[in-house]
């Protein structure tokens, strides 16, 4: 068994759409990024790559490469899955924690879970998503951005 941890954080930016876990969420601001800014999928990609010993998302999809400008992060996740599986590994499960003061995410976590489940090729029970706040402490608590922690388990 191999375990990997991923983390990502992005600041809010007006004029962008907010995409988390492949779900567009109504909000006044999106996240600043070269891609679509989906911190949920970016953290998950890093967890998967870490467990596989394949570096990180920036190594595979450089943020200065025009090919990835505004790219749908589900495409990146599927490419990471192909890399992991191509290295003879099986994805066992994933657990993610989204840290955001706003917007309220509970109504959207089921759709995020379904997207991730489908992209990883897993049963629903093998993907878990939680959302929490920091009780108004830190950059997420002040509403400056969103952070995500991800863990993935792989099997040789």
C-alpha distance (Angstrom), angle and dihedral (degrees) to the residues before:
residue distance angle dihedral
X1 . . .
X2 3.79 . .
X3 3.79 126.8 .
X4 3.79 126.3 -159.5
X5 3.76 132.9 -170.9
X6 3.78 126.3 -151.7
X7 3.78 133.3 -173.2
X8 3.77 132.4 -179.3
X9 3.78 136.4 167.1
X10 3.79 132.8 -177.1
X11 3.78 133.3 -176.8
X12 3.78 121.9 -121.0
X13 3.79 116.7 -103.8
X14 3.80 127.0 -170.5
X15 3.78 117.2 -122.7
X16 3.81 96.4 35.0
X17 3.78 128.6 101.2
X18 3.80 118.5 -116.0
X19 3.81 113.4 -121.2
X20 3.80 120.9 178.2
X21 3.78 124.1 170.7
X22 3.79 88.5 -7.3
X23 3.81 91.5 -58.2
X24 3.80 122.0 118.4
X25 3.79 106.8 -133.8
X26 3.81 122.3 -161.2
X27 3.80 107.4 -114.5
X28 3.80 137.9 136.0
X29 3.82 91.7 -116.4
X30 3.77 137.7 35.3
X31 3.80 128.7 -158.5
X32 3.78 125.5 -81.9
X33 3.80 111.5 -118.0
X34 3.79 145.5 123.4
X35 3.83 90.0 -113.4
X36 3.80 125.1 37.8
X37 3.83 87.8 -64.4
X38 3.81 96.1 -120.7
X39 3.82 98.5 165.5
X40 3.81 91.1 -178.6
X41 3.79 93.9 60.6
X42 3.81 93.1 38.2
X43 3.80 91.6 56.1
X44 3.80 90.1 46.1
X45 3.82 91.7 50.4
X46 3.80 89.4 52.9
X47 3.81 91.7 49.0
X48 3.80 91.6 51.3
X49 3.80 93.7 44.4
X50 3.80 91.1 46.8
X51 3.79 93.5 51.3
X52 3.80 89.4 49.6
X53 3.81 92.8 47.5
X54 3.81 90.6 -120.6
X55 3.80 101.7 129.2
X56 3.78 122.0 -116.3
X57 3.78 141.7 -51.6
X58 3.81 93.6 -94.6
X59 3.80 91.0 57.6
X60 3.80 92.4 54.6
X61 3.81 98.8 34.7
X62 3.84 108.4 26.6
X63 3.80 113.4 -151.9
X64 3.81 91.3 -134.8
X65 3.82 93.7 55.6
X66 3.83 110.3 105.4
X67 3.83 89.3 -147.6
X68 3.81 88.9 74.1
X69 3.80 98.9 45.3
X70 3.82 108.2 131.3
X71 3.83 90.1 -13.5
X72 3.79 118.1 164.8
X73 3.81 104.5 -105.0
X74 3.80 90.7 -142.0
X75 3.81 85.8 70.9
X76 3.80 89.1 54.1
X77 3.81 91.2 47.8
X78 3.80 91.8 51.5
X79 3.82 89.9 50.4
X80 3.81 89.8 51.1
X81 3.81 90.0 49.7
X82 3.82 88.7 52.4
X83 3.82 90.0 51.2
X84 3.80 92.7 48.9
X85 3.80 94.7 46.5
X86 3.80 90.6 41.7
X87 3.79 87.6 59.4
X88 3.79 90.8 58.4
X89 3.81 96.8 -100.7
X90 3.79 130.1 131.9
X91 3.80 121.8 -144.9
X92 3.80 108.8 -127.8
X93 3.80 104.1 177.5
X94 3.80 146.6 -32.4
X95 3.79 132.0 -144.3
X96 3.81 122.4 -169.1
X97 3.79 134.7 -174.6
X98 3.81 118.7 -162.6
X99 3.81 115.1 -158.0
X100 3.81 112.3 -158.3
X101 3.78 135.6 137.4
X102 3.79 89.1 -157.8
X103 2.97 146.9 63.7
X104 3.78 107.5 27.8
X105 3.81 104.7 -110.3
X106 3.81 105.2 -175.4
X107 3.84 92.8 92.6
X108 3.83 89.8 56.3
X109 3.80 105.2 42.0
X110 3.83 95.0 87.8
X111 3.83 90.9 56.8
X112 3.82 90.8 45.8
X113 3.79 90.1 50.3
X114 3.81 91.5 50.6
X115 3.83 92.1 51.0
X116 3.79 92.3 49.0
X117 3.80 93.0 43.6
X118 3.79 90.2 52.8
X119 3.81 94.4 46.2
X120 3.80 92.6 47.9
X121 3.82 93.0 43.2
X122 3.79 92.4 -126.3
X123 3.79 138.2 134.3
X124 3.81 114.5 -99.3
X125 3.81 91.5 -110.0
X126 3.82 89.5 63.9
X127 3.82 94.9 60.9
X128 3.79 122.4 65.7
X129 3.80 129.0 -178.6
X130 3.77 125.7 -173.7
X131 3.80 128.9 -179.6
X132 3.78 124.5 -156.3
X133 3.79 141.7 161.2
X134 3.79 131.2 -133.6
X135 3.81 92.3 -129.5
X136 3.82 90.0 -104.7
X137 3.83 94.0 -54.0
X138 3.81 123.4 129.6
X139 3.81 129.3 0.7
X140 3.81 94.0 -47.2
X141 3.80 91.3 47.5
X142 3.78 91.2 51.8
X143 3.81 89.1 53.0
X144 3.82 93.8 -113.5
X145 3.80 95.4 128.1
X146 3.79 149.7 -40.3
X147 3.81 131.3 -87.9
X148 3.81 129.9 -165.3
X149 3.80 133.6 -162.8
X150 3.80 117.8 -160.3
X151 3.78 135.2 -175.4
X152 3.80 125.0 -170.2
X153 3.78 129.9 -173.6
X154 3.79 120.9 -151.7
X155 3.78 131.0 -173.7
X156 3.83 124.7 -144.4
